[in-house]
Amino acid sequence: MFKRIGFYFLVSLVGLFLILLLTWIVLDYYLPAPPKVIKATIGLKNGSNESFAKQYQTILVRSGITFEYHFSSGTGENLDRLSDPQSDYQFGFASDRAIEGFQTKDLMSLGRIAYQPYWIFYRSNKEWADLDSLKGKRLAVGAQTTGRYRIAQALHLVGNTPTDYEALSGEDAVKALKEERVDAILTTGAFNAPLVQALLLDPSVRVLNFPRAEALTKIFPQLIHLVLPAGIVDFEKNIPPRDIHIIATSTSALVRKDLHPQIIYPLVQALEEVHGGFGPFQTEGTFPTKFDAGYPMSSVVRDYYKNGPSFLYRYLPFSITNYIHRLLAILATILGIVLPLVKIVPKLYNWFIEQYTDKLFRRLRILHVDVEQTRDVLVLKEMEQELNSIDQAAHLLPMRNTNLYFSLIGRIDNERKLLVKQLAL
């Protein structure tokens, strides 16, 4: 009997171990721990996106997250990296590419985070009046995979401005402009991007004005008309000397669809901290946007923008809320497994007791038949030992099964009397 109890105890331990193992497997599959490193593809070196990325680094490190960014040629390469299933890039910037109707089901938007002006800087003694001034000029626009190249092509089509394109960008394009290897450069970047600021302050360089920018936004709905106010670059020197009309798109912050949902919360908080303020082209609260027509919007982000951060994220750091979420998930998983067992275990217990007592009654019945048919004293002595063994086993019944116990003891007493009677013959 003690061996049997030990067996069932061992089975219980194995069952508990299997429950814990199943819980761990379920959590690891359905709720893995969020990554501690986010790998991002951001675009050109010294551009506004690099400035954004550096600020994200500073903010996310508070939550124990490393934001690792890598440069690229622009939106095209960013999207290729993020869409590649073999790539380990999880975050990237992309401009609105509604010109091509580009969308992907593998990416989600965290919202639009900033305007992306398209600046055309040129070196000339005379001011270029409009888009028509680009006719016959050498224009550095970058690689064909970039949004700048596509914008240049769109402007060429609408303005009939035959232009020689050079696949130069960033500092290489600026160097070519200063060395007069190109007449103008088309570049992107926020107003305060180092490269843009350097060109705006360079007295030998002008920025092209788009007096018909509003018309361009009607022809290409993805374009935005922005105005650079006179004196915004240097108020004392009145740079620029007059309002400059420019065209722009907006930049979206994209993540892969398989990115851990918990990591999205600190990312969105970083976006709000970096992009939520004032700027030369925006008012407070303009960015990040709560919708994105160019890319699918993350449902987690929509809920965040609608209802704000959850109670835990509002008052506790990410490192703690992450553990709390996983702890709650563990408890929910265990309860989901244990609660059904709570109903099953009593039934199994009662079944075990019934089987146990039935076995003792069967032994008594066999013993009863043998005692009635036997007159041999030695055999009866052996049967007496069997009866004592049954009696000892009956005393192991739990107190809650008192009725079964007394019923069994009564039968044992009857058999003992019969055995004494047979020995007396």
C-alpha positions in Angstrom: 0.0 0.0 0.0 2.8 2.4 0.9 4.5 1.6 -2.4 1.2 2.5 -4.2 1.0 5.8 -2.3 4.6 6.6 -3.2 3.8 5.8 -6.8 0.8 8.2 -6.9 3.0 10.9 -5.2 5.6 10.4 -7.9 2.9 10.7 -10.6 1.7 13.9 -9.0 5.2 15.4 -9.1 5.6 14.4 -12.7 2.2 16.0 -13.4 3.3 19.2 -11.7 6.5 19.3 -13.7 4.6 18.8 -16.9 2.2 21.6 -16.0 5.1 24.0 -15.5 6.8 22.8 -18.7 3.6 23.3 -20.7 3.2 26.8 -19.1 6.7 27.7 -20.2 6.3 26.4 -23.7 3.0 28.2 -24.1 4.5 31.5 -22.9 7.6 31.2 -24.9 5.5 30.6 -28.1 2.6 33.0 -27.5 4.3 35.6 -25.3 8.0 35.6 -25.8 10.1 38.3 -23.9 10.4 41.5 -25.9 13.8 42.1 -27.5 16.4 44.3 -25.8 17.9 45.5 -29.0 16.0 47.2 -31.9 17.9 47.3 -35.2 16.8 50.3 -37.4 17.5 51.4 -40.9 17.2 55.2 -41.1 18.6 56.7 -44.3 21.4 59.1 -45.1 24.2 60.0 -42.7 23.9 63.5 -41.3 20.3 63.7 -42.2 17.4 64.5 -39.9 16.6 60.8 -39.4 20.0 60.4 -37.9 19.2 63.2 -35.4 15.9 61.4 -34.6 17.7 58.1 -34.1 20.2 59.6 -31.7 17.4 61.0 -29.6 15.6 57.6 -29.6 18.8 56.0 -28.3 18.9 58.4 -25.4 15.2 57.8 -24.5 15.0 54.1 -25.0 18.1 53.3 -22.9 16.0 54.4 -19.9 13.9 51.3 -20.5 16.9 49.1 -21.0 16.5 49.0 -24.8 19.4 49.5 -27.2 18.4 51.3 -30.4 21.0 50.3 -33.0 20.7 52.3 -36.3 22.3 51.8 -39.7 22.5 54.2 -42.6 21.0 53.5 -46.1 20.4 55.2 -49.4 16.8 56.2 -48.4 13.2 55.0 -48.3 13.7 52.3 -51.0 16.5 50.5 -49.2 14.7 51.0 -45.8 11.6 49.3 -47.2 13.6 46.5 -48.8 15.4 45.8 -45.6 12.3 45.8 -43.5 10.3 43.6 -46.0 13.1 41.0 -46.3 12.0 38.0 -44.1 15.7 37.1 -43.8 16.6 40.5 -42.5 16.9 41.4 -38.8 15.9 45.0 -39.2 12.8 45.8 -37.1 12.4 49.6 -37.4 12.8 52.1 -40.2 11.8 55.4 -41.7 10.0 55.8 -45.0 8.5 58.7 -46.9 5.0 58.7 -48.3 5.2 56.8 -51.6 1.6 57.2 -52.7 3.0 58.2 -56.2 3.4 54.5 -56.7 0.6 53.3 -54.4 3.2 51.4 -52.4 2.0 49.3 -49.5 3.1 46.2 -47.8 1.3 43.7 -45.6 4.5 42.9 -43.7 5.0 46.3 -42.2 3.0 48.5 -39.8 3.1 52.2 -39.2 3.6 53.8 -35.8 2.3 57.1 -37.4 3.8 59.9 -39.4 6.4 61.6 -37.3 7.6 64.6 -39.4 7.4 66.5 -42.6 10.1 65.6 -45.1 10.8 68.7 -47.2 12.4 68.3 -50.6 15.0 71.0 -50.9 16.5 72.0 -54.2 19.8 73.9 -53.5 21.6 75.6 -56.4 24.6 77.8 -57.0 23.9 80.8 -59.3 24.4 84.5 -59.5 20.8 84.9 -60.6 17.7 83.7 -58.6 15.9 80.8 -60.3 12.3 81.8 -60.5 10.5 78.4 -60.6 10.6 74.7 -61.5 11.2 75.7 -65.1 14.7 76.9 -64.2 15.8 73.3 -63.9 15.6 72.8 -67.7 19.0 71.6 -69.0 20.6 71.6 -65.6 22.6 68.8 -63.9 20.7 67.7 -60.8 22.1 65.4 -58.1 19.1 63.3 -56.8 20.6 60.1 -55.5 20.0 56.5 -56.5 17.0 55.3 -58.4 15.6 53.5 -55.4 15.3 56.7 -53.4 12.2 58.8 -52.9 14.2 61.8 -54.1 14.7 60.2 -57.5 10.9 59.5 -57.9 10.0 63.0 -56.8 12.5 64.4 -59.4 10.9 62.3 -62.1 7.4 63.4 -61.1 8.5 67.1 -61.2 10.1 66.4 -64.6 6.9 65.0 -66.0 4.6 67.8 -64.8 7.1 70.6 -65.5 8.6 69.3 -68.7 12.0 70.0 -67.4 14.6 67.8 -69.1 17.4 67.4 -66.6 20.5 65.3 -66.3 20.3 63.3 -63.1 23.4 62.4 -61.1 23.2 59.5 -58.6 24.8 61.6 -55.8 23.4 62.2 -52.3 24.4 63.6 -48.9 27.8 65.0 -48.5 28.9 63.7 -51.9 26.2 65.8 -53.6 27.2 68.9 -51.6 30.8 68.5 -52.6 29.8 68.1 -56.3 27.7 71.3 -56.0 30.6 73.3 -54.6 32.9 71.9 -57.2 30.4 72.9 -59.9 30.1 69.3 -61.2 26.3 69.6 -60.7 24.1 72.8 -61.0 21.8 71.8 -58.2 21.0 69.1 -55.7 17.7 67.6 -54.5 17.9 66.5 -50.9 15.6 65.8 -48.0 15.9 66.6 -44.4 14.3 68.4 -41.5 14.9 72.1 -41.2 17.4 71.6 -38.3 19.3 68.7 -40.0 23.0 69.6 -40.1 23.3 69.3 -43.9 20.2 71.4 -44.5 21.3 74.1 -42.0 24.8 74.3 -43.5 23.3 74.8 -47.0 20.8 77.4 -45.8 23.5 79.4 -44.1 25.9 79.2 -47.0 25.9 82.6 -48.8 27.0 81.0 -52.1 24.0 78.6 -52.2 20.3 79.4 -52.8 17.2 77.4 -52.2 14.7 77.0 -55.0 11.3 78.6 -54.4 8.2 76.8 -55.6 5.6 79.6 -56.1 3.2 77.0 -57.6 3.7 74.5 -54.7 -0.1 74.5 -54.0 -0.8 73.4 -57.6 1.7 70.5 -57.2 -0.1 69.3 -54.1 -3.3 69.0 -56.2 -1.6 67.1 -59.0 0.2 64.8 -56.5 -2.0 64.4 -53.4 0.9 62.9 -51.4 2.8 66.2 -51.6 2.4 68.9 -48.9 2.9 72.6 -49.4 5.1 74.2 -46.7 6.3 77.7 -46.3 9.8 78.6 -44.9 9.2 82.0 -43.3 11.5 84.9 -44.0 14.2 85.3 -41.3 13.6 81.8 -39.8 17.2 80.7 -40.5 18.9 83.8 -39.2 16.5 86.5 -38.0 19.2 89.2 -37.6 20.6 88.7 -41.1 17.1 88.0 -42.5 17.9 84.6 -44.0 16.0 83.8 -46.1 15.1 87.3 -47.3 11.5 86.3 -48.3 9.1 83.4 -47.7 10.1 80.3 -49.5 7.5 77.9 -50.8 8.6 74.3 -50.8 7.1 70.9 -51.3 7.3 68.0 -48.9 6.0 64.6 -48.0 5.7 63.1 -44.5 8.0 60.5 -42.9 6.5 57.4 -41.3 8.0 55.3 -38.6 7.6 51.7 -39.6 8.1 48.4 -37.8 7.8 44.8 -38.9 4.5 43.1 -38.2 6.2 40.4 -36.1 7.8 42.9 -33.7 6.9 42.1 -30.1 3.8 44.2 -29.2 5.2 45.2 -25.8 8.2 46.9 -27.4 5.9 49.2 -29.3 4.8 51.1 -26.2 8.3 52.5 -25.4 8.9 53.2 -29.1 5.7 55.3 -29.4 6.5 57.1 -26.2 9.9 58.0 -27.7 8.1 59.2 -30.9 5.9 61.5 -28.8 8.8 62.9 -26.8 10.9 63.6 -29.9 8.3 64.7 -32.4 5.4 66.1 -30.3 6.7 69.7 -30.0 6.8 72.8 -32.1 8.8 73.3 -35.3 9.2 75.7 -38.2 6.5 73.8 -40.1 4.3 72.4 -37.3 2.5 73.2 -34.1 2.5 71.1 -30.9 0.6 67.9 -31.3 0.9 67.7 -35.1 3.1 64.6 -34.8 3.1 61.7 -34.4 -0.1 61.3 -36.3 -2.9 58.9 -35.3 -3.4 57.6 -38.8 -1.3 56.9 -41.9 -2.8 56.6 -45.3 0.4 55.4 -46.9 1.0 52.3 -44.7 -1.1 49.9 -42.5 -1.4 51.3 -39.0 -0.6 49.1 -36.0 -3.7 48.3 -33.9 -1.6 48.5 -30.8 -0.6 52.1 -31.7 -4.2 53.1 -32.6 -5.3 52.0 -29.2 -2.4 53.8 -27.6 -3.2 57.1 -29.4 -6.9 56.7 -28.6 -6.8 55.8 -24.9 -3.2 56.7 -23.9 -0.8 54.3 -22.1 -2.2 51.6 -19.8 -2.2 52.1 -16.1 1.0 50.1 -15.7 2.9 52.0 -18.5 1.7 55.3 -17.1 3.2 54.8 -13.6 5.9 52.1 -14.0 9.0 51.8 -16.1 9.0 49.4 -19.1 11.4 47.0 -17.4 9.0 46.4 -14.6 5.7 46.4 -16.6 7.3 43.8 -18.9 7.8 41.4 -16.0 4.3 42.1 -14.6 2.7 41.4 -17.9 4.6 38.1 -18.2 3.8 37.2 -14.5 0.1 37.8 -15.2 0.3 35.7 -18.3 2.0 32.9 -16.3 -0.8 33.1 -13.7 -3.5 33.1 -16.3 -1.9 30.1 -18.1 -1.5 28.2 -14.8 -5.1 29.0 -13.8 -6.3 27.9 -17.2 -4.6 24.5 -16.6 -5.2 24.1 -12.9 -8.8 25.1 -12.7 -10.0 22.2 -14.8 -7.7 19.9 -12.7 -9.5 21.2 -9.5 -12.7 19.7 -10.9 -11.0 16.5 -12.1 -8.8 15.7 -9.1 -11.6 15.0 -6.6 -13.3 12.7 -9.1 -10.0 10.9 -9.6 -9.5 10.7 -5.9 -12.9 9.2 -5.3 -12.3 6.7 -8.2 -9.0 5.7 -6.6 -10.7 5.1 -3.2 -13.5 3.1 -4.8 -11.0 1.0 -6.7 -8.9 0.5 -3.6 -11.9 -0.7 -1.4 -13.3 -2.8 -4.2 -10.0 -4.6 -4.4 -10.1 -5.3 -0.6 -13.7 -6.6 -0.8 -12.7 -8.9 -3.7 -9.8 -10.3 -1.6 -12.3 -10.8 1.3 -14.8 -12.6 -1.0 -12.1 -14.9 -2.3 -10.9 -15.5 1.3 -14.5 -16.2 2.4 -14.9 -18.9 -0.2 -11.5 -20.5 0.6 -12.2 -20.5 4.4 -15.5 -22.2 3.9 -14.0 -25.0 1.8 -10.8 -25.5 3.8 -10.2 -27.6 6.9 -6.4 -27.7 6.7 -5.0 -25.8 9.8 -1.8 -24.7 8.0 -3.8 -23.3 5.1 -6.2 -21.6 7.5 -3.2 -20.0 9.3 -2.0 -18.6 6.0 -5.5 -17.3 5.4 -5.4 -15.6 8.8 -2.3 -13.7 7.7 -4.1 -12.6 4.5 -7.0 -11.4 6.6 -4.6 -9.4 8.8 -3.0 -7.9 5.7 -6.5 -6.8 4.5 -7.2 -5.4 8.0 -4.0 -3.3 7.9 -4.9 -2.0 4.4 -8.4 -1.0 5.6 -6.9 1.1 8.3 -5.2 3.3 5.7 -8.5 4.6 4.4 -8.7 8.4 5.0 -11.1 9.7 7.7 -13.4 11.3 5.1 -14.2 7.7 3.9 -15.4 6.6 7.4 -18.5 4.8 6.0 -16.4 2.7 3.7 -14.0 2.0 6.5 -16.6 0.6 9.0 -18.3 -1.4 6.2 -15.0 -3.0 5.4 -14.1 -3.6 9.1 -17.5 -5.2 9.7 -16.8 -7.7 6.9 -13.3 -8.3 8.1 -14.7 -9.1 11.6 -17.2 -11.5 10.1 -14.5 -13.3 8.2 -12.4 -13.5 11.3 -15.2 -15.2 13.2 -15.7 -17.6 10.4 -12.0 -18.3 10.4 -11.9 -19.0 14.2 -14.9 -21.3 13.7 -13.1 -23.3 11.0 -10.0 -23.6 13.1 -12.0 -24.9 16.0 -13.4 -27.8 14.0 
